Amino acid sequence: MKIMTCPVNGPRNIAEFVWGGEVKSSPDPAACSDAEWTDHLFLEANTAGVVTEWWLHAPTNTWFIAQRNTITDEILDTMTAETFFARRSETLT
């Protein structure tokens, strides 16, 4: 059985989780074209290697961030969105 650690609920069976897509910056919806907005909504980079993704713990409706190696399917880290965005803003300053 594969286990994923939810940062709020702890280690759980992977069957309790739903993939929510890559973490990516949104274009300005007022300034981008319909094609650019469509690409943002529906296309993923599909990177081979380490990616940062949204995940949902479905039983508790808890959204969080996971870093996963797409080649090995190893989950490297999980964190709340608050923690992820705080860390990201620290690296930008």
PyMOL Python script that loads the backbone (N, CA, C, O; Angstrom):
from pymol import cmd

cmd.read_pdbstr("""\
ATOM      1  N   MET A   1       0.841  -1.166   0.000  1.00  0.00           N
ATOM      2  CA  MET A   1       0.000   0.000   0.000  1.00  0.00           C
ATOM      3  C   MET A   1       0.896   1.242   0.000  1.00  0.00           C
ATOM      4  O   MET A   1       1.847   1.325   0.778  1.00  0.00           O
ATOM      5  N   LYS A   2       0.592   2.199  -0.868  1.00  0.00           N
ATOM      6  CA  LYS A   2       1.347   3.449  -0.934  1.00  0.00           C
ATOM      7  C   LYS A   2       0.741   4.445   0.056  1.00  0.00           C
ATOM      8  O   LYS A   2      -0.477   4.589   0.163  1.00  0.00           O
ATOM      9  N   ILE A   3       1.637   5.125   0.776  1.00  0.00           N
ATOM     10  CA  ILE A   3       1.221   6.082   1.792  1.00  0.00           C
ATOM     11  C   ILE A   3       1.659   7.486   1.380  1.00  0.00           C
ATOM     12  O   ILE A   3       2.777   7.686   0.906  1.00  0.00           O
ATOM     13  N   MET A   4       0.759   8.453   1.567  1.00  0.00           N
ATOM     14  CA  MET A   4       1.099   9.864   1.377  1.00  0.00           C
ATOM     15  C   MET A   4       0.821  10.550   2.714  1.00  0.00           C
ATOM     16  O   MET A   4      -0.168  10.247   3.382  1.00  0.00           O
ATOM     17  N   THR A   5       1.694  11.470   3.093  1.00  0.00           N
ATOM     18  CA  THR A   5       1.508  12.183   4.351  1.00  0.00           C
ATOM     19  C   THR A   5       0.819  13.513   4.083  1.00  0.00           C
ATOM     20  O   THR A   5       1.380  14.410   3.455  1.00  0.00           O
ATOM     21  N   CYS A   6      -0.392  13.615   4.567  1.00  0.00           N
ATOM     22  CA  CYS A   6      -1.125  14.881   4.508  1.00  0.00           C
ATOM     23  C   CYS A   6      -0.556  15.765   5.608  1.00  0.00           C
ATOM     24  O   CYS A   6      -0.419  15.304   6.742  1.00  0.00           O
ATOM     25  N   PRO A   7      -0.217  17.021   5.316  1.00  0.00           N
ATOM     26  CA  PRO A   7       0.364  17.876   6.354  1.00  0.00           C
ATOM     27  C   PRO A   7      -0.605  18.200   7.495  1.00  0.00           C
ATOM     28  O   PRO A   7      -0.177  18.670   8.550  1.00  0.00           O
ATOM     29  N   VAL A   8      -1.885  17.958   7.301  1.00  0.00           N
ATOM     30  CA  VAL A   8      -2.877  18.219   8.349  1.00  0.00           C
ATOM     31  C   VAL A   8      -3.321  16.924   9.039  1.00  0.00           C
ATOM     32  O   VAL A   8      -3.494  16.894  10.257  1.00  0.00           O
ATOM     33  N   ASN A   9      -3.505  15.851   8.250  1.00  0.00           N
ATOM     34  CA  ASN A   9      -4.087  14.615   8.768  1.00  0.00           C
ATOM     35  C   ASN A   9      -3.097  13.468   8.948  1.00  0.00           C
ATOM     36  O   ASN A   9      -3.481  12.398   9.420  1.00  0.00           O
ATOM     37  N   GLY A  10      -1.839  13.669   8.584  1.00  0.00           N
ATOM     38  CA  GLY A  10      -0.824  12.637   8.776  1.00  0.00           C
ATOM     39  C   GLY A  10      -0.811  11.602   7.662  1.00  0.00           C
ATOM     40  O   GLY A  10      -1.455  11.794   6.631  1.00  0.00           O
ATOM     41  N   PRO A  11      -0.077  10.497   7.860  1.00  0.00           N
ATOM     42  CA  PRO A  11       0.059   9.455   6.838  1.00  0.00           C
ATOM     43  C   PRO A  11      -1.281   8.775   6.542  1.00  0.00           C
ATOM     44  O   PRO A  11      -1.995   8.347   7.449  1.00  0.00           O
ATOM     45  N   ARG A  12      -1.604   8.686   5.236  1.00  0.00           N
ATOM     46  CA  ARG A  12      -2.883   8.095   4.818  1.00  0.00           C
ATOM     47  C   ARG A  12      -2.657   7.254   3.563  1.00  0.00           C
ATOM     48  O   ARG A  12      -1.671   7.439   2.850  1.00  0.00           O
ATOM     49  N   ASN A  13      -3.574   6.335   3.304  1.00  0.00           N
ATOM     50  CA  ASN A  13      -3.554   5.537   2.083  1.00  0.00           C
ATOM     51  C   ASN A  13      -3.697   6.465   0.875  1.00  0.00           C
ATOM     52  O   ASN A  13      -4.528   7.372   0.884  1.00  0.00           O
ATOM     53  N   ILE A  14      -2.894   6.240  -0.152  1.00  0.00           N
ATOM     54  CA  ILE A  14      -2.900   7.104  -1.346  1.00  0.00           C
ATOM     55  C   ILE A  14      -4.287   7.161  -2.007  1.00  0.00           C
ATOM     56  O   ILE A  14      -4.589   8.117  -2.721  1.00  0.00           O
ATOM     57  N   ALA A  15      -5.113   6.162  -1.779  1.00  0.00           N
ATOM     58  CA  ALA A  15      -6.455   6.147  -2.363  1.00  0.00           C
ATOM     59  C   ALA A  15      -7.333   7.284  -1.838  1.00  0.00           C
ATOM     60  O   ALA A  15      -8.363   7.592  -2.437  1.00  0.00           O
ATOM     61  N   GLU A  16      -6.938   7.910  -0.729  1.00  0.00           N
ATOM     62  CA  GLU A  16      -7.712   9.012  -0.162  1.00  0.00           C
ATOM     63  C   GLU A  16      -7.412  10.359  -0.822  1.00  0.00           C
ATOM     64  O   GLU A  16      -8.030  11.368  -0.482  1.00  0.00           O
ATOM     65  N   PHE A  17      -6.453  10.378  -1.775  1.00  0.00           N
ATOM     66  CA  PHE A  17      -5.999  11.645  -2.337  1.00  0.00           C
ATOM     67  C   PHE A  17      -6.384  11.791  -3.810  1.00  0.00           C
ATOM     68  O   PHE A  17      -6.533  10.809  -4.537  1.00  0.00           O
ATOM     69  N   VAL A  18      -6.540  13.046  -4.219  1.00  0.00           N
ATOM     70  CA  VAL A  18      -6.864  13.380  -5.602  1.00  0.00           C
ATOM     71  C   VAL A  18      -5.841  14.406  -6.080  1.00  0.00           C
ATOM     72  O   VAL A  18      -5.597  15.406  -5.405  1.00  0.00           O
ATOM     73  N   TRP A  19      -5.244  14.158  -7.246  1.00  0.00           N
ATOM     74  CA  TRP A  19      -4.271  15.072  -7.837  1.00  0.00           C
ATOM     75  C   TRP A  19      -4.988  16.304  -8.355  1.00  0.00           C
ATOM     76  O   TRP A  19      -6.035  16.190  -8.992  1.00  0.00           O
ATOM     77  N   GLY A  20      -4.437  17.486  -8.089  1.00  0.00           N
ATOM     78  CA  GLY A  20      -5.092  18.719  -8.484  1.00  0.00           C
ATOM     79  C   GLY A  20      -4.364  19.529  -9.532  1.00  0.00           C
ATOM     80  O   GLY A  20      -4.828  20.606  -9.907  1.00  0.00           O
ATOM     81  N   GLY A  21      -3.232  19.040 -10.016  1.00  0.00           N
ATOM     82  CA  GLY A  21      -2.496  19.762 -11.046  1.00  0.00           C
ATOM     83  C   GLY A  21      -1.242  20.424 -10.512  1.00  0.00           C
ATOM     84  O   GLY A  21      -1.006  20.485  -9.305  1.00  0.00           O
ATOM     85  N   GLU A  22      -0.453  20.913 -11.436  1.00  0.00           N
ATOM     86  CA  GLU A  22       0.807  21.558 -11.089  1.00  0.00           C
ATOM     87  C   GLU A  22       0.558  22.925 -10.463  1.00  0.00           C
ATOM     88  O   GLU A  22      -0.414  23.604 -10.795  1.00  0.00           O
ATOM     89  N   VAL A  23       1.435  23.318  -9.563  1.00  0.00           N
ATOM     90  CA  VAL A  23       1.409  24.678  -9.033  1.00  0.00           C
ATOM     91  C   VAL A  23       2.053  25.563 -10.092  1.00  0.00           C
ATOM     92  O   VAL A  23       3.204  25.351 -10.474  1.00  0.00           O
ATOM     93  N   LYS A  24       1.311  26.546 -10.558  1.00  0.00           N
ATOM     94  CA  LYS A  24       1.834  27.434 -11.598  1.00  0.00           C
ATOM     95  C   LYS A  24       1.218  28.810 -11.444  1.00  0.00           C
ATOM     96  O   LYS A  24       0.128  28.959 -10.892  1.00  0.00           O
ATOM     97  N   SER A  25       1.917  29.799 -11.930  1.00  0.00           N
ATOM     98  CA  SER A  25       1.431  31.175 -11.865  1.00  0.00           C
ATOM     99  C   SER A  25       0.299  31.384 -12.869  1.00  0.00           C
ATOM    100  O   SER A  25       0.328  30.846 -13.975  1.00  0.00           O
ATOM    101  N   SER A  26      -0.674  32.157 -12.475  1.00  0.00           N
ATOM    102  CA  SER A  26      -1.797  32.453 -13.367  1.00  0.00           C
ATOM    103  C   SER A  26      -1.504  33.693 -14.192  1.00  0.00           C
ATOM    104  O   SER A  26      -0.965  34.675 -13.681  1.00  0.00           O
ATOM    105  N   PRO A  27      -1.861  33.645 -15.477  1.00  0.00           N
ATOM    106  CA  PRO A  27      -1.747  34.870 -16.273  1.00  0.00           C
ATOM    107  C   PRO A  27      -2.859  35.837 -15.867  1.00  0.00           C
ATOM    108  O   PRO A  27      -3.853  35.433 -15.263  1.00  0.00           O
ATOM    109  N   ASP A  28      -2.687  37.094 -16.197  1.00  0.00           N
ATOM    110  CA  ASP A  28      -3.720  38.096 -15.927  1.00  0.00           C
ATOM    111  C   ASP A  28      -4.904  37.814 -16.851  1.00  0.00           C
ATOM    112  O   ASP A  28      -4.780  37.970 -18.066  1.00  0.00           O
ATOM    113  N   PRO A  29      -6.051  37.401 -16.299  1.00  0.00           N
ATOM    114  CA  PRO A  29      -7.185  37.045 -17.161  1.00  0.00           C
ATOM    115  C   PRO A  29      -7.702  38.216 -17.986  1.00  0.00           C
ATOM    116  O   PRO A  29      -8.317  38.003 -19.031  1.00  0.00           O
ATOM    117  N   ALA A  30      -7.468  39.439 -17.544  1.00  0.00           N
ATOM    118  CA  ALA A  30      -7.930  40.606 -18.295  1.00  0.00           C
ATOM    119  C   ALA A  30      -6.985  40.966 -19.434  1.00  0.00           C
ATOM    120  O   ALA A  30      -7.377  41.665 -20.369  1.00  0.00           O
ATOM    121  N   ALA A  31      -5.734  40.490 -19.362  1.00  0.00           N
ATOM    122  CA  ALA A  31      -4.744  40.885 -20.364  1.00  0.00           C
ATOM    123  C   ALA A  31      -4.342  39.752 -21.306  1.00  0.00           C
ATOM    124  O   ALA A  31      -3.738  40.013 -22.346  1.00  0.00           O
ATOM    125  N   CYS A  32      -4.660  38.505 -20.969  1.00  0.00           N
ATOM    126  CA  CYS A  32      -4.230  37.400 -21.834  1.00  0.00           C
ATOM    127  C   CYS A  32      -5.314  37.042 -22.849  1.00  0.00           C
ATOM    128  O   CYS A  32      -6.481  37.399 -22.689  1.00  0.00           O
ATOM    129  N   SER A  33      -4.911  36.348 -23.870  1.00  0.00           N
ATOM    130  CA  SER A  33      -5.859  35.920 -24.905  1.00  0.00           C
ATOM    131  C   SER A  33      -6.651  34.708 -24.405  1.00  0.00           C
ATOM    132  O   SER A  33      -6.293  34.085 -23.406  1.00  0.00           O
ATOM    133  N   ASP A  34      -7.722  34.392 -25.114  1.00  0.00           N
ATOM    134  CA  ASP A  34      -8.502  33.205 -24.775  1.00  0.00           C
ATOM    135  C   ASP A  34      -7.639  31.950 -24.881  1.00  0.00           C
ATOM    136  O   ASP A  34      -7.764  31.040 -24.061  1.00  0.00           O
ATOM    137  N   ALA A  35      -6.773  31.896 -25.874  1.00  0.00           N
ATOM    138  CA  ALA A  35      -5.902  30.729 -26.062  1.00  0.00           C
ATOM    139  C   ALA A  35      -4.922  30.591 -24.896  1.00  0.00           C
ATOM    140  O   ALA A  35      -4.690  29.481 -24.416  1.00  0.00           O
ATOM    141  N   GLU A  36      -4.344  31.706 -24.436  1.00  0.00           N
ATOM    142  CA  GLU A  36      -3.420  31.661 -23.295  1.00  0.00           C
ATOM    143  C   GLU A  36      -4.143  31.212 -22.020  1.00  0.00           C
ATOM    144  O   GLU A  36      -3.600  30.427 -21.243  1.00  0.00           O
ATOM    145  N   TRP A  37      -5.353  31.706 -21.807  1.00  0.00           N
ATOM    146  CA  TRP A  37      -6.122  31.319 -20.624  1.00  0.00           C
ATOM    147  C   TRP A  37      -6.504  29.838 -20.692  1.00  0.00           C
ATOM    148  O   TRP A  37      -6.438  29.131 -19.686  1.00  0.00           O
ATOM    149  N   THR A  38      -6.894  29.380 -21.854  1.00  0.00           N
ATOM    150  CA  THR A  38      -7.232  27.967 -22.039  1.00  0.00           C
ATOM    151  C   THR A  38      -6.015  27.083 -21.768  1.00  0.00           C
ATOM    152  O   THR A  38      -6.127  26.060 -21.091  1.00  0.00           O
ATOM    153  N   ASP A  39      -4.854  27.475 -22.295  1.00  0.00           N
ATOM    154  CA  ASP A  39      -3.627  26.722 -22.037  1.00  0.00           C
ATOM    155  C   ASP A  39      -3.342  26.660 -20.539  1.00  0.00           C
ATOM    156  O   ASP A  39      -2.969  25.607 -20.022  1.00  0.00           O
ATOM    157  N   HIS A  40      -3.513  27.767 -19.848  1.00  0.00           N
ATOM    158  CA  HIS A  40      -3.261  27.797 -18.408  1.00  0.00           C
ATOM    159  C   HIS A  40      -4.191  26.831 -17.672  1.00  0.00           C
ATOM    160  O   HIS A  40      -3.757  26.112 -16.771  1.00  0.00           O
ATOM    161  N   LEU A  41      -5.448  26.815 -18.050  1.00  0.00           N
ATOM    162  CA  LEU A  41      -6.423  25.979 -17.355  1.00  0.00           C
ATOM    163  C   LEU A  41      -6.267  24.490 -17.637  1.00  0.00           C
ATOM    164  O   LEU A  41      -6.464  23.664 -16.746  1.00  0.00           O
ATOM    165  N   PHE A  42      -5.913  24.143 -18.872  1.00  0.00           N
ATOM    166  CA  PHE A  42      -6.011  22.743 -19.270  1.00  0.00           C
ATOM    167  C   PHE A  42      -4.708  22.040 -19.618  1.00  0.00           C
ATOM    168  O   PHE A  42      -4.695  20.815 -19.742  1.00  0.00           O
ATOM    169  N   LEU A  43      -3.613  22.774 -19.780  1.00  0.00           N
ATOM    170  CA  LEU A  43      -2.354  22.136 -20.158  1.00  0.00           C
ATOM    171  C   LEU A  43      -1.382  22.115 -18.988  1.00  0.00           C
ATOM    172  O   LEU A  43      -1.293  23.073 -18.221  1.00  0.00           O
ATOM    173  N   GLU A  44      -0.659  21.016 -18.863  1.00  0.00           N
ATOM    174  CA  GLU A  44       0.363  20.868 -17.831  1.00  0.00           C
ATOM    175  C   GLU A  44       1.716  20.752 -18.523  1.00  0.00           C
ATOM    176  O   GLU A  44       1.789  20.336 -19.679  1.00  0.00           O
ATOM    177  N   ALA A  45       2.786  21.118 -17.822  1.00  0.00           N
ATOM    178  CA  ALA A  45       4.136  21.026 -18.393  1.00  0.00           C
ATOM    179  C   ALA A  45       4.571  19.568 -18.546  1.00  0.00           C
ATOM    180  O   ALA A  45       5.365  19.244 -19.429  1.00  0.00           O
ATOM    181  N   ASN A  46       4.045  18.684 -17.679  1.00  0.00           N
ATOM    182  CA  ASN A  46       4.357  17.257 -17.742  1.00  0.00           C
ATOM    183  C   ASN A  46       5.875  17.013 -17.680  1.00  0.00           C
ATOM    184  O   ASN A  46       6.427  16.257 -18.480  1.00  0.00           O
ATOM    185  N   THR A  47       6.516  17.653 -16.737  1.00  0.00           N
ATOM    186  CA  THR A  47       7.961  17.584 -16.559  1.00  0.00           C
ATOM    187  C   THR A  47       8.386  16.223 -16.031  1.00  0.00           C
ATOM    188  O   THR A  47       7.742  15.662 -15.144  1.00  0.00           O
ATOM    189  N   ALA A  48       9.470  15.699 -16.579  1.00  0.00           N
ATOM    190  CA  ALA A  48      10.076  14.481 -16.043  1.00  0.00           C
ATOM    191  C   ALA A  48      11.056  14.905 -14.960  1.00  0.00           C
ATOM    192  O   ALA A  48      12.066  15.548 -15.248  1.00  0.00           O
ATOM    193  N   GLY A  49      10.766  14.553 -13.734  1.00  0.00           N
ATOM    194  CA  GLY A  49      11.606  14.955 -12.609  1.00  0.00           C
ATOM    195  C   GLY A  49      10.755  15.489 -11.482  1.00  0.00           C
ATOM    196  O   GLY A  49       9.587  15.124 -11.350  1.00  0.00           O
ATOM    197  N   VAL A  50      11.333  16.349 -10.672  1.00  0.00           N
ATOM    198  CA  VAL A  50      10.640  16.873  -9.500  1.00  0.00           C
ATOM    199  C   VAL A  50       9.667  17.983  -9.903  1.00  0.00           C
ATOM    200  O   VAL A  50      10.039  18.949 -10.570  1.00  0.00           O
ATOM    201  N   VAL A  51       8.414  17.818  -9.481  1.00  0.00           N
ATOM    202  CA  VAL A  51       7.376  18.813  -9.750  1.00  0.00           C
ATOM    203  C   VAL A  51       6.677  19.180  -8.443  1.00  0.00           C
ATOM    204  O   VAL A  51       6.696  18.419  -7.476  1.00  0.00           O
ATOM    205  N   THR A  52       6.067  20.352  -8.434  1.00  0.00           N
ATOM    206  CA  THR A  52       5.288  20.813  -7.289  1.00  0.00           C
ATOM    207  C   THR A  52       3.834  20.808  -7.707  1.00  0.00           C
ATOM    208  O   THR A  52       3.462  21.412  -8.713  1.00  0.00           O
ATOM    209  N   GLU A  53       2.998  20.110  -6.913  1.00  0.00           N
ATOM    210  CA  GLU A  53       1.617  19.857  -7.330  1.00  0.00           C
ATOM    211  C   GLU A  53       0.626  20.136  -6.198  1.00  0.00           C
ATOM    212  O   GLU A  53       0.963  20.057  -5.017  1.00  0.00           O
ATOM    213  N   TRP A  54      -0.596  20.462  -6.596  1.00  0.00           N
ATOM    214  CA  TRP A  54      -1.719  20.531  -5.668  1.00  0.00           C
ATOM    215  C   TRP A  54      -2.272  19.125  -5.470  1.00  0.00           C
ATOM    216  O   TRP A  54      -2.412  18.365  -6.428  1.00  0.00           O
ATOM    217  N   TRP A  55      -2.584  18.787  -4.231  1.00  0.00           N
ATOM    218  CA  TRP A  55      -3.240  17.522  -3.907  1.00  0.00           C
ATOM    219  C   TRP A  55      -4.381  17.802  -2.935  1.00  0.00           C
ATOM    220  O   TRP A  55      -4.338  18.760  -2.163  1.00  0.00           O
ATOM    221  N   LEU A  56      -5.400  16.951  -2.986  1.00  0.00           N
ATOM    222  CA  LEU A  56      -6.558  17.065  -2.111  1.00  0.00           C
ATOM    223  C   LEU A  56      -6.683  15.795  -1.284  1.00  0.00           C
ATOM    224  O   LEU A  56      -6.683  14.691  -1.829  1.00  0.00           O
ATOM    225  N   HIS A  57      -6.790  15.951   0.042  1.00  0.00           N
ATOM    226  CA  HIS A  57      -7.170  14.812   0.876  1.00  0.00           C
ATOM    227  C   HIS A  57      -8.699  14.818   0.885  1.00  0.00           C
ATOM    228  O   HIS A  57      -9.325  15.602   1.598  1.00  0.00           O
ATOM    229  N   ALA A  58      -9.284  13.935   0.084  1.00  0.00           N
ATOM    230  CA  ALA A  58     -10.721  13.978  -0.195  1.00  0.00           C
ATOM    231  C   ALA A  58     -11.612  13.810   1.042  1.00  0.00           C
ATOM    232  O   ALA A  58     -12.605  14.529   1.154  1.00  0.00           O
ATOM    233  N   PRO A  59     -11.308  12.894   1.977  1.00  0.00           N
ATOM    234  CA  PRO A  59     -12.219  12.743   3.126  1.00  0.00           C
ATOM    235  C   PRO A  59     -12.378  14.007   3.972  1.00  0.00           C
ATOM    236  O   PRO A  59     -13.425  14.210   4.586  1.00  0.00           O
ATOM    237  N   THR A  60     -11.353  14.852   4.009  1.00  0.00           N
ATOM    238  CA  THR A  60     -11.431  16.062   4.836  1.00  0.00           C
ATOM    239  C   THR A  60     -11.453  17.344   4.001  1.00  0.00           C
ATOM    240  O   THR A  60     -11.505  18.441   4.556  1.00  0.00           O
ATOM    241  N   ASN A  61     -11.414  17.212   2.673  1.00  0.00           N
ATOM    242  CA  ASN A  61     -11.404  18.353   1.756  1.00  0.00           C
ATOM    243  C   ASN A  61     -10.249  19.316   2.066  1.00  0.00           C
ATOM    244  O   ASN A  61     -10.416  20.535   2.054  1.00  0.00           O
ATOM    245  N   THR A  62      -9.078  18.736   2.343  1.00  0.00           N
ATOM    246  CA  THR A  62      -7.891  19.514   2.672  1.00  0.00           C
ATOM    247  C   THR A  62      -6.972  19.597   1.466  1.00  0.00           C
ATOM    248  O   THR A  62      -6.446  18.580   1.016  1.00  0.00           O
ATOM    249  N   TRP A  63      -6.772  20.814   0.930  1.00  0.00           N
ATOM    250  CA  TRP A  63      -5.843  21.033  -0.174  1.00  0.00           C
ATOM    251  C   TRP A  63      -4.460  21.316   0.387  1.00  0.00           C
ATOM    252  O   TRP A  63      -4.323  22.019   1.387  1.00  0.00           O
ATOM    253  N   PHE A  64      -3.430  20.767  -0.259  1.00  0.00           N
ATOM    254  CA  PHE A  64      -2.061  21.003   0.161  1.00  0.00           C
ATOM    255  C   PHE A  64      -1.125  20.848  -1.029  1.00  0.00           C
ATOM    256  O   PHE A  64      -1.556  20.499  -2.128  1.00  0.00           O
ATOM    257  N   ILE A  65       0.158  21.110  -0.801  1.00  0.00           N
ATOM    258  CA  ILE A  65       1.174  21.052  -1.840  1.00  0.00           C
ATOM    259  C   ILE A  65       2.071  19.839  -1.598  1.00  0.00           C
ATOM    260  O   ILE A  65       2.452  19.553  -0.463  1.00  0.00           O
ATOM    261  N   ALA A  66       2.403  19.130  -2.677  1.00  0.00           N
ATOM    262  CA  ALA A  66       3.359  18.018  -2.593  1.00  0.00           C
ATOM    263  C   ALA A  66       4.420  18.200  -3.668  1.00  0.00           C
ATOM    264  O   ALA A  66       4.133  18.654  -4.776  1.00  0.00           O
ATOM    265  N   GLN A  67       5.633  17.842  -3.325  1.00  0.00           N
ATOM    266  CA  GLN A  67       6.701  17.777  -4.313  1.00  0.00           C
ATOM    267  C   GLN A  67       6.915  16.297  -4.594  1.00  0.00           C
ATOM    268  O   GLN A  67       7.114  15.496  -3.681  1.00  0.00           O
ATOM    269  N   ARG A  68       6.869  15.950  -5.885  1.00  0.00           N
ATOM    270  CA  ARG A  68       6.901  14.550  -6.289  1.00  0.00           C
ATOM    271  C   ARG A  68       7.842  14.385  -7.471  1.00  0.00           C
ATOM    272  O   ARG A  68       7.896  15.237  -8.357  1.00  0.00           O
ATOM    273  N   ASN A  69       8.585  13.279  -7.476  1.00  0.00           N
ATOM    274  CA  ASN A  69       9.426  12.931  -8.618  1.00  0.00           C
ATOM    275  C   ASN A  69       8.556  12.133  -9.585  1.00  0.00           C
ATOM    276  O   ASN A  69       8.120  11.028  -9.260  1.00  0.00           O
ATOM    277  N   THR A  70       8.302  12.679 -10.759  1.00  0.00           N
ATOM    278  CA  THR A  70       7.412  12.009 -11.712  1.00  0.00           C
ATOM    279  C   THR A  70       8.062  10.802 -12.371  1.00  0.00           C
ATOM    280  O   THR A  70       7.364   9.972 -12.953  1.00  0.00           O
ATOM    281  N   ILE A  71       9.381  10.686 -12.293  1.00  0.00           N
ATOM    282  CA  ILE A  71      10.059   9.519 -12.875  1.00  0.00           C
ATOM    283  C   ILE A  71       9.904   8.304 -11.958  1.00  0.00           C
ATOM    284  O   ILE A  71       9.615   7.202 -12.423  1.00  0.00           O
ATOM    285  N   THR A  72      10.098   8.513 -10.652  1.00  0.00           N
ATOM    286  CA  THR A  72      10.023   7.408  -9.690  1.00  0.00           C
ATOM    287  C   THR A  72       8.685   7.346  -8.967  1.00  0.00           C
ATOM    288  O   THR A  72       8.408   6.365  -8.277  1.00  0.00           O
ATOM    289  N   ASP A  73       7.842   8.381  -9.110  1.00  0.00           N
ATOM    290  CA  ASP A  73       6.573   8.551  -8.403  1.00  0.00           C
ATOM    291  C   ASP A  73       6.774   8.620  -6.889  1.00  0.00           C
ATOM    292  O   ASP A  73       5.863   8.308  -6.122  1.00  0.00           O
ATOM    293  N   GLU A  74       7.968   9.031  -6.466  1.00  0.00           N
ATOM    294  CA  GLU A  74       8.264   9.183  -5.045  1.00  0.00           C
ATOM    295  C   GLU A  74       7.768  10.549  -4.577  1.00  0.00           C
ATOM    296  O   GLU A  74       8.013  11.567  -5.224  1.00  0.00           O
ATOM    297  N   ILE A  75       7.073  10.555  -3.450  1.00  0.00           N
ATOM    298  CA  ILE A  75       6.614  11.802  -2.851  1.00  0.00           C
ATOM    299  C   ILE A  75       7.745  12.300  -1.957  1.00  0.00           C
ATOM    300  O   ILE A  75       8.099  11.653  -0.971  1.00  0.00           O
ATOM    301  N   LEU A  76       8.306  13.450  -2.307  1.00  0.00           N
ATOM    302  CA  LEU A  76       9.484  13.961  -1.620  1.00  0.00           C
ATOM    303  C   LEU A  76       9.136  14.815  -0.407  1.00  0.00           C
ATOM    304  O   LEU A  76       9.853  14.794   0.594  1.00  0.00           O
ATOM    305  N   ASP A  77       8.040  15.566  -0.491  1.00  0.00           N
ATOM    306  CA  ASP A  77       7.675  16.462   0.597  1.00  0.00           C
ATOM    307  C   ASP A  77       6.211  16.846   0.448  1.00  0.00           C
ATOM    308  O   ASP A  77       5.688  16.904  -0.665  1.00  0.00           O
ATOM    309  N   THR A  78       5.557  17.106   1.562  1.00  0.00           N
ATOM    310  CA  THR A  78       4.203  17.659   1.553  1.00  0.00           C
ATOM    311  C   THR A  78       4.168  18.804   2.554  1.00  0.00           C
ATOM    312  O   THR A  78       4.863  18.779   3.571  1.00  0.00           O
ATOM    313  N   MET A  79       3.352  19.807   2.254  1.00  0.00           N
ATOM    314  CA  MET A  79       3.251  20.972   3.133  1.00  0.00           C
ATOM    315  C   MET A  79       1.927  21.679   2.879  1.00  0.00           C
ATOM    316  O   MET A  79       1.309  21.507   1.828  1.00  0.00           O
ATOM    317  N   THR A  80       1.507  22.465   3.842  1.00  0.00           N
ATOM    318  CA  THR A  80       0.303  23.268   3.638  1.00  0.00           C
ATOM    319  C   THR A  80       0.601  24.316   2.565  1.00  0.00           C
ATOM    320  O   THR A  80       1.759  24.664   2.336  1.00  0.00           O
ATOM    321  N   ALA A  81      -0.424  24.805   1.926  1.00  0.00           N
ATOM    322  CA  ALA A  81      -0.245  25.866   0.932  1.00  0.00           C
ATOM    323  C   ALA A  81       0.344  27.100   1.592  1.00  0.00           C
ATOM    324  O   ALA A  81       1.170  27.789   0.993  1.00  0.00           O
ATOM    325  N   GLU A  82      -0.067  27.384   2.808  1.00  0.00           N
ATOM    326  CA  GLU A  82       0.456  28.536   3.541  1.00  0.00           C
ATOM    327  C   GLU A  82       1.977  28.429   3.705  1.00  0.00           C
ATOM    328  O   GLU A  82       2.696  29.401   3.475  1.00  0.00           O
ATOM    329  N   THR A  83       2.456  27.265   4.095  1.00  0.00           N
ATOM    330  CA  THR A  83       3.897  27.045   4.252  1.00  0.00           C
ATOM    331  C   THR A  83       4.616  27.183   2.921  1.00  0.00           C
ATOM    332  O   THR A  83       5.658  27.833   2.840  1.00  0.00           O
ATOM    333  N   PHE A  84       4.064  26.575   1.877  1.00  0.00           N
ATOM    334  CA  PHE A  84       4.700  26.631   0.561  1.00  0.00           C
ATOM    335  C   PHE A  84       4.845  28.066   0.072  1.00  0.00           C
ATOM    336  O   PHE A  84       5.928  28.469  -0.352  1.00  0.00           O
ATOM    337  N   PHE A  85       3.763  28.840   0.127  1.00  0.00           N
ATOM    338  CA  PHE A  85       3.810  30.197  -0.395  1.00  0.00           C
ATOM    339  C   PHE A  85       4.652  31.123   0.487  1.00  0.00           C
ATOM    340  O   PHE A  85       5.241  32.080  -0.016  1.00  0.00           O
ATOM    341  N   ALA A  86       4.714  30.853   1.792  1.00  0.00           N
ATOM    342  CA  ALA A  86       5.594  31.625   2.675  1.00  0.00           C
ATOM    343  C   ALA A  86       7.055  31.359   2.319  1.00  0.00           C
ATOM    344  O   ALA A  86       7.859  32.289   2.248  1.00  0.00           O
ATOM    345  N   ARG A  87       7.398  30.084   2.094  1.00  0.00           N
ATOM    346  CA  ARG A  87       8.775  29.738   1.693  1.00  0.00           C
ATOM    347  C   ARG A  87       9.132  30.362   0.348  1.00  0.00           C
ATOM    348  O   ARG A  87      10.234  30.878   0.160  1.00  0.00           O
ATOM    349  N   ARG A  88       8.183  30.305  -0.580  1.00  0.00           N
ATOM    350  CA  ARG A  88       8.428  30.848  -1.911  1.00  0.00           C
ATOM    351  C   ARG A  88       8.630  32.360  -1.860  1.00  0.00           C
ATOM    352  O   ARG A  88       9.484  32.893  -2.569  1.00  0.00           O
ATOM    353  N   SER A  89       7.860  33.049  -1.038  1.00  0.00           N
ATOM    354  CA  SER A  89       8.026  34.508  -0.945  1.00  0.00           C
ATOM    355  C   SER A  89       9.341  34.871  -0.268  1.00  0.00           C
ATOM    356  O   SER A  89       9.919  35.913  -0.576  1.00  0.00           O
ATOM    357  N   GLU A  90       9.825  34.037   0.645  1.00  0.00           N
ATOM    358  CA  GLU A  90      11.116  34.272   1.291  1.00  0.00           C
ATOM    359  C   GLU A  90      12.261  34.178   0.287  1.00  0.00           C
ATOM    360  O   GLU A  90      13.230  34.931   0.380  1.00  0.00           O
ATOM    361  N   THR A  91      12.157  33.263  -0.670  1.00  0.00           N
ATOM    362  CA  THR A  91      13.225  33.106  -1.662  1.00  0.00           C
ATOM    363  C   THR A  91      13.205  34.216  -2.703  1.00  0.00           C
ATOM    364  O   THR A  91      14.209  34.450  -3.375  1.00  0.00           O
ATOM    365  N   LEU A  92      12.069  34.904  -2.844  1.00  0.00           N
ATOM    366  CA  LEU A  92      11.964  35.992  -3.817  1.00  0.00           C
ATOM    367  C   LEU A  92      12.507  37.312  -3.271  1.00  0.00           C
ATOM    368  O   LEU A  92      12.816  38.223  -4.038  1.00  0.00           O
ATOM    369  N   THR A  93      12.622  37.413  -1.947  1.00  0.00           N
ATOM    370  CA  THR A  93      13.093  38.673  -1.361  1.00  0.00           C
ATOM    371  C   THR A  93      14.562  38.648  -1.067  1.00  0.00           C
ATOM    372  O   THR A  93      15.109  39.633  -0.571  1.00  0.00           O
TER     373      THR A  93
END
""", "prot")
cmd.dss("prot")
cmd.show_as("cartoon", "prot")
cmd.util.cbc("prot")
cmd.orient("prot")
